[in-house]
Amino acid sequence: MPELLNDLPISNNIKSALQEAEGPLDKLLMFVRTHERGSLTIMPNSSSVPDINQAFVTATDWAATTLETIN
């Protein structure tokens, strides 16, 4: 993971969450991983399931489009 992340233009907060499960984004990353598995046992207080599903779809579309531009 460290070798992969070194070359990516992402913040240290994101790198820390991905590599060490630490920092301010760790809980969000844990939630995303839980959502990907289809288990919404961890739920942010300010969000509804439809809102979270829509945000996930939007993020996935963005990631796919971004990946196409670098390939």
Buried (B, 14 or more C-beta within 10 A) or exposed (E): EEEEBEEEEEEEBBBBBBEEEEBEBBEBBEBBEBBEEEEEEEEEEEEEEEEBEEEEEEEEEEEEEEEEEEE
